[in-house]
Amino acid sequence: MAIFNRRNALLGWAAWLVGKRTLKRKAKAAVPAVDPETKRPNSSAVALLIAAAAGVATFWRRRGASGGDEG
């Protein structure tokens, strides 16, 4: 009995397509929508973007200040 055969390959391919479609749908639903009246993203998306930028800036500052003598 072979583990890899055409039937299993077909089932795996179908599961991959269905899973990919489902994950795309869930990802689109999770993204905050743009307000149609003002054409601006909602405030939670803006706050998340600002928090992410602050986190990246903090990481870079700490990483640059900590290890100058390595190597």
C-alpha positions as CSV (number, residue, x, y, z in Angstrom):
1,M,0.0,0.0,0.0
2,A,1.5,3.3,-1.1
3,I,1.3,6.4,1.0
4,F,1.7,8.7,-2.0
5,N,-0.7,7.9,-4.8
6,R,-2.9,9.9,-7.2
7,R,-5.9,9.7,-4.9
8,N,-4.1,11.1,-1.9
9,A,-2.4,13.7,-4.1
10,L,-5.8,14.8,-5.4
11,L,-7.3,15.0,-1.9
12,G,-4.3,17.0,-0.7
13,W,-4.6,19.4,-3.6
14,A,-8.3,19.9,-3.0
15,A,-7.8,20.4,0.7
16,W,-5.1,23.0,-0.1
17,L,-7.4,24.9,-2.4
18,V,-10.3,24.9,0.0
19,G,-8.0,25.9,3.0
20,K,-6.4,28.7,1.0
21,R,-9.8,30.1,0.0
22,T,-11.1,29.9,3.6
23,L,-8.0,31.6,5.0
24,K,-8.2,34.4,2.4
25,R,-11.8,35.0,3.4
26,K,-11.0,35.1,7.1
27,A,-8.1,37.5,6.5
28,K,-10.3,39.9,4.5
29,A,-12.9,39.8,7.3
30,A,-10.2,40.6,9.9
31,V,-8.9,43.7,8.2
32,P,-10.7,46.9,9.3
33,A,-12.8,48.5,6.6
34,V,-12.3,52.0,5.2
35,D,-15.0,54.4,6.1
36,P,-16.9,55.0,2.8
37,E,-17.9,58.6,3.7
38,T,-14.5,60.0,4.5
39,K,-12.3,57.4,2.6
40,R,-10.1,57.1,5.7
41,P,-9.3,53.9,7.6
42,N,-11.0,53.6,10.9
43,S,-9.2,54.7,14.1
44,S,-8.3,51.2,15.3
45,A,-6.3,50.6,12.1
46,V,-4.5,53.9,12.5
47,A,-3.7,53.2,16.1
48,L,-2.4,49.8,15.2
49,L,-0.1,51.2,12.6
50,I,1.3,53.9,15.0
51,A,1.9,51.3,17.7
52,A,3.7,49.0,15.2
53,A,5.9,51.8,14.1
54,A,6.7,52.7,17.7
55,G,7.6,49.1,18.5
56,V,9.9,48.9,15.4
57,A,11.6,52.1,16.3
58,T,12.2,51.0,19.9
59,F,13.6,47.7,18.8
60,W,16.0,49.4,16.4
61,R,17.2,51.9,19.0
62,R,17.8,49.2,21.7
63,R,19.5,46.9,19.2
64,G,21.8,49.6,17.9
65,A,22.8,50.8,21.4
66,S,23.5,47.3,22.9
67,G,26.2,45.6,20.9
68,G,28.9,47.8,19.4
69,D,31.9,45.5,20.3
70,E,30.7,42.3,18.7
71,G,32.8,40.3,16.3
